[in-house]
Amino acid sequence: MPENHCPAPCNLTGCEQGLCVPETPQGITLRRMILERPLPAHLNPRQASFAALMELYESNYLRLRRLCPDLDALTGTKVSLVSGASDLHLTVLERTPYTTKLRLTYEFGSGERLRRQPDLTIRMFHDARQAEVVGRYCRRRGEDLSLDARTGVPGLACRWRHNRFLFKWLGFCLTQGHQFRVREALPSLPLVDPLI
């Protein structure tokens, strides 16, 4: 086992095994690079810029394609059933050569007592490989107005919140094992998403 150069437990992975970076100018720089590495913009909950929103749209598109690998063959309403999880409902609302409009929701109750929560309408742009939440009402609050004024992009804060929610929800659904397939799945290596 290598000698531990750390003067005090620093809680870095490997420190307890004596693998910590030594306290030298190079070691401090390396530790700072590891610990202070910036997150991708779409993972930072406060990073509401137009560029970060576009990156978030791209991530949502990729997650939706993992959730619906046979999207081009899907029609109508499909239900993904996973043991121990709520049934996930997907409805193809509209399809054009370059876009697909979907509704993604959980359904609770039945008949007149049917409740959909969350109930998102999503437009996928296949040529740009982006997906965004559409048709949601935004309440304009003080912080939203100040962010819109700073960035010069009206509605940015609202779109950021809705699409960040979609990003997290899709990750949750994929982790639970939800998927909408029409064709028989081909044997392949499991997909690994480091962002889930």
C-alpha positions in Angstrom: 0.0 0.0 0.0 1.5 3.4 -0.9 2.3 5.9 1.8 -0.5 8.3 2.6 0.7 11.9 2.0 -2.5 13.5 3.2 -1.9 15.4 6.5 -5.5 15.0 7.5 -8.4 13.0 6.2 -9.6 15.0 3.2 -12.6 12.8 2.3 -11.3 12.3 -1.3 -12.0 8.9 -2.8 -8.9 6.8 -2.2 -7.6 8.9 0.7 -8.4 6.2 3.3 -6.5 3.8 1.1 -3.4 6.0 1.0 -4.0 7.1 -2.6 -4.5 10.8 -1.9 -2.6 13.4 -3.9 0.5 14.6 -2.0 0.5 18.2 -0.6 2.8 19.8 -3.1 2.0 22.7 -5.4 1.3 20.1 -8.2 -0.9 18.1 -5.8 -2.9 21.1 -4.7 -3.4 22.1 -8.3 -4.5 18.6 -9.2 -6.9 18.4 -6.3 -8.4 21.8 -7.2 -8.8 20.6 -10.8 -10.6 17.4 -9.6 -12.9 19.1 -7.0 -13.6 22.4 -8.8 -14.2 20.9 -12.3 -17.3 22.7 -13.7 -20.4 20.6 -14.2 -21.9 20.5 -17.7 -24.2 23.5 -17.9 -27.4 21.4 -18.0 -26.5 19.7 -14.7 -26.1 23.0 -12.9 -29.5 24.0 -11.5 -28.7 27.7 -11.5 -27.1 27.8 -15.0 -29.9 29.4 -16.9 -28.3 30.7 -20.1 -29.5 30.2 -23.6 -26.5 28.0 -24.4 -27.2 25.8 -21.4 -30.8 25.5 -22.3 -29.9 24.3 -25.8 -27.5 21.7 -24.2 -30.4 20.6 -21.9 -32.6 20.2 -25.0 -30.0 17.9 -26.6 -29.7 15.8 -23.4 -33.5 15.5 -23.2 -33.6 14.3 -26.9 -31.0 11.6 -26.2 -32.8 10.4 -23.1 -36.2 10.3 -25.0 -34.5 8.3 -27.7 -33.3 5.8 -25.1 -36.8 5.7 -23.6 -38.4 5.3 -27.1 -35.8 3.5 -29.3 -38.5 2.7 -31.9 -40.0 6.2 -32.0 -40.6 6.1 -35.7 -42.8 3.0 -35.4 -44.8 4.3 -32.3 -48.4 5.4 -32.9 -51.2 6.2 -30.6 -50.8 5.6 -26.9 -48.4 3.1 -25.4 -47.9 2.1 -21.7 -44.6 1.1 -20.2 -45.2 -1.4 -17.3 -42.3 -1.9 -14.8 -42.8 -4.0 -11.7 -42.8 -1.7 -8.6 -43.1 1.5 -10.6 -46.0 3.6 -11.8 -47.2 2.9 -15.3 -45.7 5.4 -17.7 -48.0 6.6 -20.6 -46.7 7.9 -23.9 -49.0 9.3 -26.6 -47.8 10.4 -30.1 -49.8 13.6 -30.7 -48.4 14.7 -34.0 -45.7 13.6 -36.4 -44.1 15.6 -39.2 -40.9 14.8 -41.2 -38.7 16.7 -38.8 -40.7 16.7 -35.5 -42.7 14.5 -33.2 -45.0 15.9 -30.5 -45.5 13.6 -27.5 -47.4 13.5 -24.2 -45.7 11.8 -21.3 -47.5 11.2 -18.1 -48.5 8.9 -15.2 -52.2 8.3 -14.9 -53.9 7.9 -11.5 -57.5 6.9 -11.0 -60.0 6.2 -13.8 -63.0 7.7 -15.6 -64.0 11.1 -14.2 -61.5 10.8 -11.5 -58.5 10.3 -13.9 -55.6 12.5 -12.9 -52.4 12.9 -15.0 -49.4 14.0 -13.0 -46.9 15.1 -14.3 -48.4 15.7 -17.7 -45.9 17.0 -20.2 -46.2 17.8 -23.9 -42.8 17.5 -25.5 -41.8 18.4 -29.1 -38.8 16.5 -30.5 -36.8 18.2 -33.3 -35.1 15.3 -35.1 -33.0 17.3 -37.4 -31.5 19.4 -34.6 -31.7 16.4 -32.1 -33.4 18.5 -29.5 -36.5 18.0 -27.3 -38.3 20.7 -25.3 -41.3 20.9 -23.1 -44.1 22.9 -24.8 -47.5 24.0 -23.7 -46.8 24.7 -20.1 -48.0 27.9 -18.4 -45.3 30.0 -16.7 -46.0 32.2 -13.7 -43.8 35.2 -14.0 -42.0 35.9 -10.7 -39.5 38.5 -9.8 -36.5 36.3 -10.2 -37.8 35.1 -13.6 -38.2 38.7 -14.8 -34.7 39.7 -13.6 -33.1 36.7 -15.3 -35.0 37.4 -18.5 -33.8 41.0 -18.4 -30.2 40.0 -17.7 -30.1 37.4 -20.6 -32.4 39.2 -23.0 -34.2 35.9 -23.6 -37.9 36.2 -22.6 -39.2 33.1 -20.8 -35.7 31.6 -20.3 -36.1 30.9 -16.6 -39.5 29.2 -17.1 -38.3 27.0 -20.0 -35.2 26.2 -17.9 -37.3 24.9 -15.0 -39.7 22.8 -17.1 -36.9 21.2 -19.2 -34.7 20.6 -16.2 -37.6 18.8 -14.6 -38.0 16.7 -17.8 -34.3 15.9 -17.7 -34.5 14.6 -14.2 -37.8 12.7 -14.8 -36.5 11.0 -17.9 -33.4 9.9 -15.9 -35.7 8.5 -13.2 -37.9 6.6 -15.7 -34.8 5.1 -17.4 -33.4 4.1 -14.1 -36.6 2.3 -13.2 -36.4 0.4 -16.5 -39.2 2.1 -18.5 -39.0 1.8 -22.3 -41.4 1.9 -25.2 -40.5 -0.7 -27.8 -42.4 -1.8 -30.8 -39.7 -4.0 -32.5 -38.0 -7.0 -30.9 -34.9 -5.8 -29.0 -31.6 -6.9 -30.5 -29.0 -8.2 -28.1 -26.6 -5.5 -27.4 -24.3 -4.1 -24.7 -26.2 -2.1 -22.0 -26.2 1.7 -22.5 -24.4 3.5 -19.8 -25.5 7.1 -19.1 -23.0 8.8 -16.7 -25.6 11.5 -16.0 -28.2 9.3 -14.4 
